[in-house]
Amino acid sequence: MSTLYKFQIIIFLAIISALVSCKPEPKTPVVTVPVVLDGDWEIAEAYKGNTLSRLLDNGTFKFTEDRKFSTNILRDTQLYPYSITGGKISIDNPSKDTYIVQHKTSDTLILGTRLRNFDFKFITIKAKEPE
């Protein structure tokens, strides 16, 4: 056997060994913290695309303890069941609306959605509980 042939076999075996010994990085488990949305949320700012819109200044979102949702930004203000998975809120209404929780604190909720072929972003403030 020629030296070149031996060298090629050694390189080939080294490549195969490297490929076999490479293991994928272990996946970090995703920890999902439950998002509690219960309460009335008033729209402080609404963006259609990247443009501030004043048309929804009096808009509200309502999330009840028994997982019902309503909003006054659409013509239908009926309460509908909703589910939330990984920050995606799915409304069980005729149009099957979805909202994405972009940020949530105890008094601020930022939602994103697509309505009538436009992207919307809603910055909402939790309504004060009546005293």
BANU-580648 format. One record per atom (N, C-alpha, C): residue number from 0; atom name; residue in three letters; x, y, z; chain. Coordinates in nm, 4 decimals, decimal comma, always signed. Example, Ala and Ser with C-alpha at 12.3 -4.5 7.8 and 13.67 -1.06 7.14 Angstrom:
residues 2
0  N  ALA  +1,3190  -0,5690  +0,7800  A .
0  CA  ALA  +1,2300  -0,4500  +0,7800  A .
0  C  ALA  +1,3200  -0,3300  +0,7800  A .
1  N  SER  +1,2850  -0,2250  +0,7080  A .
1  CA  SER  +1,3670  -0,1060  +0,7140  A .
1  C  SER  +1,2900  +0,0030  +0,7870  A .
This chain:
residues 131
0  N  MET  +0,0833  -0,1176  +0,0000  A .
0  CA  MET  +0,0000  +0,0000  +0,0000  A .
0  C  MET  +0,0873  +0,1233  +0,0000  A .
1  N  SER  +0,0382  +0,2209  -0,0749  A .
1  CA  SER  +0,1162  +0,3441  -0,0832  A .
1  C  SER  +0,0916  +0,4283  +0,0413  A .
2  N  THR  +0,1834  +0,5165  +0,0666  A .
2  CA  THR  +0,1726  +0,6063  +0,1817  A .
2  C  THR  +0,0521  +0,6984  +0,1673  A .
3  N  LEU  +0,0243  +0,7427  +0,0470  A .
3  CA  LEU  -0,0902  +0,8302  +0,0223  A .
3  C  LEU  -0,2201  +0,7568  +0,0542  A .
4  N  TYR  -0,2307  +0,6321  +0,0145  A .
4  CA  TYR  -0,3503  +0,5529  +0,0409  A .
4  C  TYR  -0,3700  +0,5348  +0,1915  A .
5  N  LYS  -0,2628  +0,5041  +0,2660  A .
5  CA  LYS  -0,2711  +0,4895  +0,4114  A .
5  C  LYS  -0,3149  +0,6216  +0,4762  A .
6  N  PHE  -0,2604  +0,7293  +0,4269  A .
6  CA  PHE  -0,2959  +0,8606  +0,4801  A .
6  C  PHE  -0,4448  +0,8895  +0,4571  A .
7  N  GLN  -0,4974  +0,8551  +0,3404  A .
7  CA  GLN  -0,6388  +0,8763  +0,3104  A .
7  C  GLN  -0,7279  +0,7919  +0,4027  A .
8  N  ILE  -0,6876  +0,6693  +0,4304  A .
8  CA  ILE  -0,7644  +0,5830  +0,5206  A .
8  C  ILE  -0,7650  +0,6419  +0,6621  A .
9  N  ILE  -0,6523  +0,6894  +0,7067  A .
9  CA  ILE  -0,6434  +0,7493  +0,8404  A .
9  C  ILE  -0,7334  +0,8737  +0,8494  A .
10  N  ILE  -0,7326  +0,9584  +0,7493  A .
10  CA  ILE  -0,8170  +1,0785  +0,7471  A .
10  C  ILE  -0,9645  +1,0382  +0,7460  A .
11  N  PHE  -0,9983  +0,9391  +0,6629  A .
11  CA  PHE  -1,1357  +0,8919  +0,6543  A .
11  C  PHE  -1,1839  +0,8408  +0,7903  A .
12  N  LEU  -1,1025  +0,7577  +0,8566  A .
12  CA  LEU  -1,1388  +0,7046  +0,9880  A .
12  C  LEU  -1,1501  +0,8154  +1,0926  A .
13  N  ALA  -1,0653  +0,9157  +1,0839  A .
13  CA  ALA  -1,0713  +1,0279  +1,1778  A .
13  C  ALA  -1,2015  +1,1065  +1,1594  A .
14  N  ILE  -1,2408  +1,1260  +1,0353  A .
14  CA  ILE  -1,3656  +1,1983  +1,0078  A .
14  C  ILE  -1,4849  +1,1184  +1,0585  A .
15  N  ILE  -1,4887  +0,9886  +1,0315  A .
15  CA  ILE  -1,5978  +0,9030  +1,0779  A .
15  C  ILE  -1,6035  +0,9038  +1,2308  A .
16  N  SER  -1,4887  +0,8938  +1,2970  A .
16  CA  SER  -1,4837  +0,8951  +1,4433  A .
16  C  SER  -1,5379  +1,0275  +1,4981  A .
17  N  ALA  -1,5021  +1,1356  +1,4344  A .
17  CA  ALA  -1,5496  +1,2671  +1,4797  A .
17  C  ALA  -1,7010  +1,2779  +1,4633  A .
18  N  LEU  -1,7522  +1,2294  +1,3507  A .
18  CA  LEU  -1,8964  +1,2378  +1,3262  A .
18  C  LEU  -1,9749  +1,1502  +1,4232  A .
19  N  VAL  -1,9240  +1,0320  +1,4522  A .
19  CA  VAL  -1,9933  +0,9397  +1,5417  A .
19  C  VAL  -1,9884  +0,9896  +1,6855  A .
20  N  SER  -1,8797  +1,0508  +1,7247  A .
20  CA  SER  -1,8655  +1,0930  +1,8636  A .
20  C  SER  -1,9357  +1,2253  +1,8934  A .
21  N  CYS  -1,9734  +1,2995  +1,7917  A .
21  CA  CYS  -2,0441  +1,4260  +1,8146  A .
21  C  CYS  -2,1874  +1,3977  +1,8565  A .
22  N  LYS  -2,2256  +1,4550  +1,9681  A .
22  CA  LYS  -2,3610  +1,4383  +2,0176  A .
22  C  LYS  -2,4266  +1,5763  +2,0194  A .
23  N  PRO  -2,5547  +1,5811  +1,9920  A .
23  CA  PRO  -2,6216  +1,7114  +1,9980  A .
23  C  PRO  -2,6236  +1,7629  +2,1410  A .
24  N  GLU  -2,6239  +1,8940  +2,1536  A .
24  CA  GLU  -2,6318  +1,9562  +2,2846  A .
24  C  GLU  -2,7625  +1,9145  +2,3514  A .
25  N  PRO  -2,7597  +1,8851  +2,4783  A .
25  CA  PRO  -2,8857  +1,8517  +2,5445  A .
25  C  PRO  -2,9777  +1,9743  +2,5432  A .
26  N  LYS  -3,1050  +1,9490  +2,5192  A .
26  CA  LYS  -3,2007  +2,0592  +2,5136  A .
26  C  LYS  -3,2337  +2,1038  +2,6550  A .
27  N  THR  -3,2356  +2,2357  +2,6717  A .
27  CA  THR  -3,2748  +2,2919  +2,7990  A .
27  C  THR  -3,4260  +2,2839  +2,8091  A .
28  N  PRO  -3,4774  +2,2264  +2,9155  A .
28  CA  PRO  -3,6227  +2,2165  +2,9258  A .
28  C  PRO  -3,6857  +2,3550  +2,9329  A .
29  N  VAL  -3,7987  +2,3711  +2,8645  A .
29  CA  VAL  -3,8709  +2,4967  +2,8656  A .
29  C  VAL  -3,9613  +2,4966  +2,9877  A .
30  N  VAL  -3,9452  +2,5967  +3,0697  A .
30  CA  VAL  -4,0286  +2,6099  +3,1878  A .
30  C  VAL  -4,1340  +2,7150  +3,1558  A .
31  N  THR  -4,2588  +2,6739  +3,1593  A .
31  CA  THR  -4,3678  +2,7656  +3,1309  A .
31  C  THR  -4,4321  +2,8081  +3,2612  A .
32  N  VAL  -4,4254  +2,9372  +3,2871  A .
32  CA  VAL  -4,4886  +2,9916  +3,4060  A .
32  C  VAL  -4,6306  +3,0292  +3,3678  A .
33  N  PRO  -4,7300  +2,9848  +3,4437  A .
33  CA  PRO  -4,8673  +3,0186  +3,4079  A .
33  C  PRO  -4,8887  +3,1697  +3,4093  A .
34  N  VAL  -4,9562  +3,2183  +3,3069  A .
34  CA  VAL  -4,9859  +3,3604  +3,2966  A .
34  C  VAL  -5,1275  +3,3812  +3,3484  A .
35  N  VAL  -5,1409  +3,4613  +3,4528  A .
35  CA  VAL  -5,2721  +3,4919  +3,5082  A .
35  C  VAL  -5,3163  +3,6254  +3,4499  A .
36  N  LEU  -5,4271  +3,6225  +3,3768  A .
36  CA  LEU  -5,4747  +3,7418  +3,3068  A .
36  C  LEU  -5,6017  +3,7995  +3,3680  A .
37  N  ASP  -5,6568  +3,7331  +3,4681  A .
37  CA  ASP  -5,7864  +3,7716  +3,5231  A .
37  C  ASP  -5,7955  +3,9214  +3,5503  A .
38  N  GLY  -5,9081  +3,9800  +3,5066  A .
38  CA  GLY  -5,9331  +4,1212  +3,5330  A .
38  C  GLY  -5,9670  +4,1969  +3,4057  A .
39  N  ASP  -5,9910  +4,3256  +3,4245  A .
39  CA  ASP  -6,0186  +4,4169  +3,3133  A .
39  C  ASP  -5,8915  +4,4940  +3,2812  A .
40  N  TRP  -5,8610  +4,5023  +3,1521  A .
40  CA  TRP  -5,7404  +4,5689  +3,1050  A .
40  C  TRP  -5,7809  +4,6804  +3,0094  A .
41  N  GLU  -5,7358  +4,8028  +3,0381  A .
41  CA  GLU  -5,7689  +4,9196  +2,9573  A .
41  C  GLU  -5,6534  +4,9504  +2,8621  A .
42  N  ILE  -5,6874  +4,9762  +2,7369  A .
42  CA  ILE  -5,5838  +5,0066  +2,6379  A .
42  C  ILE  -5,5281  +5,1463  +2,6643  A .
43  N  ALA  -5,3982  +5,1535  +2,6924  A .
43  CA  ALA  -5,3293  +5,2810  +2,7114  A .
43  C  ALA  -5,2746  +5,3301  +2,5777  A .
44  N  GLU  -5,2242  +5,2367  +2,4970  A .
44  CA  GLU  -5,1735  +5,2678  +2,3631  A .
44  C  GLU  -5,2054  +5,1512  +2,2718  A .
45  N  ALA  -5,2416  +5,1840  +2,1486  A .
45  CA  ALA  -5,2668  +5,0811  +2,0472  A .
45  C  ALA  -5,1888  +5,1189  +1,9225  A .
46  N  TYR  -5,1225  +5,0208  +1,8648  A .
46  CA  TYR  -5,0449  +5,0430  +1,7437  A .
46  C  TYR  -5,0993  +4,9555  +1,6317  A .
47  N  LYS  -5,1255  +5,0183  +1,5193  A .
47  CA  LYS  -5,1631  +4,9460  +1,3976  A .
47  C  LYS  -5,0381  +4,9472  +1,3113  A .
48  N  GLY  -4,9783  +4,8290  +1,2957  A .
48  CA  GLY  -4,8439  +4,8267  +1,2375  A .
48  C  GLY  -4,7519  +4,8919  +1,3396  A .
49  N  ASN  -4,6750  +4,9898  +1,2971  A .
49  CA  ASN  -4,5879  +5,0641  +1,3889  A .
49  C  ASN  -4,6415  +5,2034  +1,4179  A .
50  N  THR  -4,7673  +5,2295  +1,3795  A .
50  CA  THR  -4,8254  +5,3623  +1,3938  A .
50  C  THR  -4,9225  +5,3656  +1,5117  A .
51  N  LEU  -4,9020  +5,4638  +1,5987  A .
51  CA  LEU  -4,9919  +5,4827  +1,7119  A .
51  C  LEU  -5,1313  +5,5146  +1,6605  A .
52  N  SER  -5,2311  +5,4449  +1,7122  A .
52  CA  SER  -5,3695  +5,4647  +1,6700  A .
52  C  SER  -5,4516  +5,5127  +1,7887  A .
53  N  ARG  -5,5242  +5,6203  +1,7705  A .
53  CA  ARG  -5,6109  +5,6729  +1,8765  A .
53  C  ARG  -5,7539  +5,6197  +1,8650  A .
54  N  LEU  -5,7827  +5,5391  +1,7633  A .
54  CA  LEU  -5,9179  +5,4868  +1,7433  A .
54  C  LEU  -5,9602  +5,3888  +1,8530  A .
55  N  LEU  -5,8634  +5,3317  +1,9225  A .
55  CA  LEU  -5,8943  +5,2301  +2,0232  A .
55  C  LEU  -5,8651  +5,2791  +2,1651  A .
56  N  ASP  -5,8644  +5,4101  +2,1844  A .
56  CA  ASP  -5,8301  +5,4675  +2,3150  A .
56  C  ASP  -5,9196  +5,4199  +2,4286  A .
57  N  ASN  -6,0447  +5,3926  +2,4024  A .
57  CA  ASN  -6,1351  +5,3476  +2,5086  A .
57  C  ASN  -6,1530  +5,1961  +2,5068  A .
58  N  GLY  -6,0626  +5,1271  +2,4422  A .
58  CA  GLY  -6,0736  +4,9827  +2,4311  A .
58  C  GLY  -6,0391  +4,9118  +2,5602  A .
59  N  THR  -6,1027  +4,7973  +2,5783  A .
59  CA  THR  -6,0759  +4,7145  +2,6965  A .
59  C  THR  -6,0717  +4,5675  +2,6586  A .
60  N  PHE  -6,0031  +4,4915  +2,7400  A .
60  CA  PHE  -6,0031  +4,3462  +2,7334  A .
60  C  PHE  -6,0456  +4,2960  +2,8703  A .
61  N  LYS  -6,1254  +4,1920  +2,8723  A .
61  CA  LYS  -6,1693  +4,1337  +2,9993  A .
61  C  LYS  -6,1360  +3,9851  +2,9972  A .
62  N  PHE  -6,0698  +3,9399  +3,1029  A .
62  CA  PHE  -6,0390  +3,7991  +3,1235  A .
62  C  PHE  -6,1008  +3,7597  +3,2574  A .
63  N  THR  -6,1876  +3,6594  +3,2571  A .
63  CA  THR  -6,2526  +3,6177  +3,3814  A .
63  C  THR  -6,1801  +3,4981  +3,4417  A .
64  N  GLU  -6,2075  +3,4729  +3,5697  A .
64  CA  GLU  -6,1449  +3,3605  +3,6400  A .
64  C  GLU  -6,1820  +3,2262  +3,5790  A .
65  N  ASP  -6,3002  +3,2188  +3,5170  A .
65  CA  ASP  -6,3434  +3,0920  +3,4563  A .
65  C  ASP  -6,3048  +3,0829  +3,3077  A .
66  N  ARG  -6,1960  +3,1539  +3,2719  A .
66  CA  ARG  -6,1375  +3,1471  +3,1369  A .
66  C  ARG  -6,2318  +3,1933  +3,0261  A .
67  N  LYS  -6,2946  +3,3093  +3,0479  A .
67  CA  LYS  -6,3773  +3,3727  +2,9445  A .
67  C  LYS  -6,3122  +3,5054  +2,9069  A .
68  N  PHE  -6,3311  +3,5466  +2,7817  A .
68  CA  PHE  -6,2674  +3,6658  +2,7263  A .
68  C  PHE  -6,3711  +3,7510  +2,6540  A .
69  N  SER  -6,3577  +3,8814  +2,6667  A .
69  CA  SER  -6,4360  +3,9738  +2,5846  A .
69  C  SER  -6,3542  +4,0996  +2,5603  A .
70  N  THR  -6,3905  +4,1706  +2,4564  A .
70  CA  THR  -6,3265  +4,2975  +2,4248  A .
70  C  THR  -6,4293  +4,3887  +2,3595  A .
71  N  ASN  -6,4112  +4,5186  +2,3770  A .
71  CA  ASN  -6,5009  +4,6134  +2,3121  A .
71  C  ASN  -6,4382  +4,6744  +2,1866  A .
72  N  ILE  -6,3242  +4,6231  +2,1432  A .
72  CA  ILE  -6,2614  +4,6792  +2,0232  A .
72  C  ILE  -6,3221  +4,6216  +1,8950  A .
73  N  LEU  -6,3953  +4,5127  +1,9091  A .
73  CA  LEU  -6,4642  +4,4536  +1,7956  A .
73  C  LEU  -6,6135  +4,4717  +1,8186  A .
74  N  ARG  -6,6920  +4,4452  +1,7205  A .
74  CA  ARG  -6,8367  +4,4648  +1,7358  A .
74  C  ARG  -6,8994  +4,3655  +1,8334  A .
75  N  ASP  -6,8377  +4,2521  +1,8528  A .
75  CA  ASP  -6,8914  +4,1455  +1,9364  A .
75  C  ASP  -6,8317  +4,1563  +2,0768  A .
76  N  THR  -6,9137  +4,1914  +2,1755  A .
76  CA  THR  -6,8645  +4,2050  +2,3130  A .
76  C  THR  -6,9029  +4,0855  +2,4006  A .
77  N  GLN  -6,9489  +3,9784  +2,3397  A .
77  CA  GLN  -6,9881  +3,8570  +2,4126  A .
77  C  GLN  -6,8657  +3,7926  +2,4771  A .
78  N  LEU  -6,8872  +3,7266  +2,5899  A .
78  CA  LEU  -6,7803  +3,6506  +2,6548  A .
78  C  LEU  -6,7623  +3,5176  +2,5830  A .
79  N  TYR  -6,6366  +3,4845  +2,5502  A .
79  CA  TYR  -6,6043  +3,3589  +2,4835  A .
79  C  TYR  -6,4983  +3,2847  +2,5639  A .
80  N  PRO  -6,5026  +3,1524  +2,5636  A .
80  CA  PRO  -6,3958  +3,0754  +2,6291  A .
80  C  PRO  -6,2613  +3,1023  +2,5601  A .
81  N  TYR  -6,1560  +3,0963  +2,6389  A .
81  CA  TYR  -6,0219  +3,1094  +2,5811  A .
81  C  TYR  -5,9295  +3,0079  +2,6471  A .
82  N  SER  -5,8199  +2,9801  +2,5767  A .
82  CA  SER  -5,7139  +2,8975  +2,6333  A .
82  C  SER  -5,5829  +2,9705  +2,6099  A .
83  N  ILE  -5,4855  +2,9392  +2,6907  A .
83  CA  ILE  -5,3541  +3,0018  +2,6752  A .
83  C  ILE  -5,2479  +2,8935  +2,6833  A .
84  N  THR  -5,1614  +2,8918  +2,5839  A .
84  CA  THR  -5,0530  +2,7946  +2,5769  A .
84  C  THR  -4,9265  +2,8670  +2,5324  A .
85  N  GLY  -4,8255  +2,8641  +2,6175  A .
85  CA  GLY  -4,6982  +2,9239  +2,5817  A .
85  C  GLY  -4,7079  +3,0703  +2,5427  A .
86  N  GLY  -4,7965  +3,1444  +2,6054  A .
86  CA  GLY  -4,8109  +3,2864  +2,5751  A .
86  C  GLY  -4,9043  +3,3172  +2,4600  A .
87  N  LYS  -4,9626  +3,2150  +2,3986  A .
87  CA  LYS  -5,0587  +3,2357  +2,2893  A .
87  C  LYS  -5,1993  +3,2157  +2,3435  A .
88  N  ILE  -5,2802  +3,3213  +2,3315  A .
88  CA  ILE  -5,4188  +3,3167  +2,3770  A .
88  C  ILE  -5,5057  +3,2844  +2,2570  A .
89  N  SER  -5,5817  +3,1778  +2,2656  A .
89  CA  SER  -5,6727  +3,1368  +2,1576  A .
89  C  SER  -5,8157  +3,1569  +2,2056  A .
90  N  ILE  -5,8909  +3,2389  +2,1318  A .
90  CA  ILE  -6,0280  +3,2699  +2,1683  A .
90  C  ILE  -6,1205  +3,1771  +2,0894  A .
91  N  ASP  -6,2139  +3,1163  +2,1591  A .
91  CA  ASP  -6,3095  +3,0257  +2,0936  A .
91  C  ASP  -6,4323  +3,1053  +2,0493  A .
92  N  ASN  -6,4082  +3,2010  +1,9579  A .
92  CA  ASN  -6,5164  +3,2818  +1,9011  A .
92  C  ASN  -6,5280  +3,2482  +1,7524  A .
93  N  PRO  -6,6285  +3,2992  +1,6822  A .
93  CA  PRO  -6,6446  +3,2626  +1,5406  A .
93  C  PRO  -6,5222  +3,2922  +1,4536  A .
94  N  SER  -6,4484  +3,3990  +1,4837  A .
94  CA  SER  -6,3308  +3,4313  +1,4010  A .
94  C  SER  -6,2018  +3,3683  +1,4524  A .
95  N  LYS  -6,2090  +3,2930  +1,5633  A .
95  CA  LYS  -6,0928  +3,2207  +1,6190  A .
95  C  LYS  -5,9721  +3,3133  +1,6386  A .
96  N  ASP  -5,9968  +3,4289  +1,7014  A .
96  CA  ASP  -5,8902  +3,5268  +1,7240  A .
96  C  ASP  -5,7811  +3,4693  +1,8131  A .
97  N  THR  -5,6593  +3,5152  +1,7912  A .
97  CA  THR  -5,5465  +3,4782  +1,8763  A .
97  C  THR  -5,4704  +3,6045  +1,9140  A .
98  N  TYR  -5,4168  +3,6040  +2,0319  A .
98  CA  TYR  -5,3343  +3,7133  +2,0824  A .
98  C  TYR  -5,2069  +3,6519  +2,1385  A .
99  N  ILE  -5,0986  +3,7253  +2,1291  A .
99  CA  ILE  -4,9711  +3,6815  +2,1843  A .
99  C  ILE  -4,9360  +3,7726  +2,3019  A .
100  N  VAL  -4,9102  +3,7115  +2,4167  A .
100  CA  VAL  -4,8661  +3,7891  +2,5328  A .
100  C  VAL  -4,7188  +3,8234  +2,5101  A .
101  N  GLN  -4,6921  +3,9515  +2,4855  A .
101  CA  GLN  -4,5550  +3,9953  +2,4605  A .
101  C  GLN  -4,4836  +4,0344  +2,5891  A .
102  N  HIS  -4,5624  +4,0805  +2,6879  A .
102  CA  HIS  -4,5047  +4,1210  +2,8163  A .
102  C  HIS  -4,6168  +4,1252  +2,9189  A .
103  N  LYS  -4,5860  +4,0875  +3,0426  A .
103  CA  LYS  -4,6887  +4,0884  +3,1468  A .
103  C  LYS  -4,6244  +4,1171  +3,2807  A .
104  N  THR  -4,6796  +4,2167  +3,3497  A .
104  CA  THR  -4,6454  +4,2413  +3,4893  A .
104  C  THR  -4,7785  +4,2435  +3,5647  A .
105  N  SER  -4,7748  +4,2761  +3,6924  A .
105  CA  SER  -4,8988  +4,2763  +3,7702  A .
105  C  SER  -4,9978  +4,3815  +3,7209  A .
106  N  ASP  -4,9485  +4,4905  +3,6605  A .
106  CA  ASP  -5,0395  +4,5971  +3,6181  A .
106  C  ASP  -5,0281  +4,6353  +3,4702  A .
107  N  THR  -4,9449  +4,5661  +3,3948  A .
107  CA  THR  -4,9269  +4,5967  +3,2525  A .
107  C  THR  -4,9326  +4,4673  +3,1718  A .
108  N  LEU  -5,0049  +4,4726  +3,0614  A .
108  CA  LEU  -5,0155  +4,3583  +2,9713  A .
108  C  LEU  -4,9989  +4,4099  +2,8296  A .
109  N  ILE  -4,9034  +4,3547  +2,7573  A .
109  CA  ILE  -4,8828  +4,3924  +2,6173  A .
109  C  ILE  -4,9202  +4,2723  +2,5316  A .
110  N  LEU  -5,0170  +4,2947  +2,4426  A .
110  CA  LEU  -5,0674  +4,1896  +2,3545  A .
110  C  LEU  -5,0410  +4,2258  +2,2096  A .
111  N  GLY  -5,0132  +4,1251  +2,1293  A .
111  CA  GLY  -5,0017  +4,1410  +1,9855  A .
111  C  GLY  -5,1052  +4,0528  +1,9175  A .
112  N  THR  -5,1551  +4,0977  +1,8040  A .
112  CA  THR  -5,2508  +4,0179  +1,7277  A .
112  C  THR  -5,2520  +4,0650  +1,5833  A .
113  N  ARG  -5,3251  +3,9919  +1,5021  A .
113  CA  ARG  -5,3457  +4,0297  +1,3621  A .
113  C  ARG  -5,4965  +4,0337  +1,3412  A .
114  N  LEU  -5,5487  +4,1526  +1,3102  A .
114  CA  LEU  -5,6907  +4,1722  +1,2869  A .
114  C  LEU  -5,7115  +4,2349  +1,1505  A .
115  N  ARG  -5,7992  +4,1752  +1,0735  A .
115  CA  ARG  -5,8333  +4,2278  +0,9404  A .
115  C  ARG  -5,7077  +4,2607  +0,8584  A .
116  N  ASN  -5,6132  +4,1683  +0,8587  A .
116  CA  ASN  -5,4889  +4,1766  +0,7818  A .
116  C  ASN  -5,3935  +4,2870  +0,8277  A .
117  N  PHE  -5,4081  +4,3328  +0,9513  A .
117  CA  PHE  -5,3160  +4,4311  +1,0072  A .
117  C  PHE  -5,2615  +4,3780  +1,1392  A .
118  N  ASP  -5,1324  +4,4042  +1,1632  A .
118  CA  ASP  -5,0719  +4,3691  +1,2913  A .
118  C  ASP  -5,1051  +4,4784  +1,3924  A .
119  N  PHE  -5,1451  +4,4379  +1,5117  A .
119  CA  PHE  -5,1763  +4,5307  +1,6186  A .
119  C  PHE  -5,0944  +4,4964  +1,7420  A .
120  N  LYS  -5,0624  +4,5996  +1,8172  A .
120  CA  LYS  -4,9964  +4,5839  +1,9466  A .
120  C  LYS  -5,0755  +4,6701  +2,0448  A .
121  N  PHE  -5,1158  +4,6084  +2,1566  A .
121  CA  PHE  -5,1943  +4,6780  +2,2583  A .
121  C  PHE  -5,1150  +4,6825  +2,3875  A .
122  N  ILE  -5,0923  +4,8029  +2,4371  A .
122  CA  ILE  -5,0312  +4,8198  +2,5682  A .
122  C  ILE  -5,1461  +4,8527  +2,6624  A .
123  N  THR  -5,1704  +4,7636  +2,7571  A .
123  CA  THR  -5,2858  +4,7794  +2,8450  A .
123  C  THR  -5,2418  +4,7921  +2,9906  A .
124  N  ILE  -5,3274  +4,8590  +3,0660  A .
124  CA  ILE  -5,3061  +4,8780  +3,2093  A .
124  C  ILE  -5,4233  +4,8120  +3,2808  A .
125  N  LYS  -5,3932  +4,7391  +3,3875  A .
125  CA  LYS  -5,5003  +4,6720  +3,4617  A .
125  C  LYS  -5,5896  +4,7763  +3,5273  A .
126  N  ALA  -5,7206  +4,7606  +3,5061  A .
126  CA  ALA  -5,8176  +4,8535  +3,5645  A .
126  C  ALA  -5,8191  +4,8369  +3,7159  A .
127  N  LYS  -5,8368  +4,9465  +3,7832  A .
127  CA  LYS  -5,8425  +4,9434  +3,9291  A .
127  C  LYS  -5,9696  +4,8720  +3,9741  A .
128  N  GLU  -5,9561  +4,7914  +4,0777  A .
128  CA  GLU  -6,0709  +4,7215  +4,1357  A .
128  C  GLU  -6,1590  +4,8254  +4,2056  A .
129  N  PRO  -6,2919  +4,8156  +4,1897  A .
129  CA  PRO  -6,3789  +4,9102  +4,2617  A .
129  C  PRO  -6,3650  +4,8911  +4,4115  A .
130  N  GLU  -6,3611  +5,0038  +4,4827  A .
130  CA  GLU  -6,3422  +4,9960  +4,6286  A .
130  C  GLU  -6,4728  +4,9879  +4,7003  A .
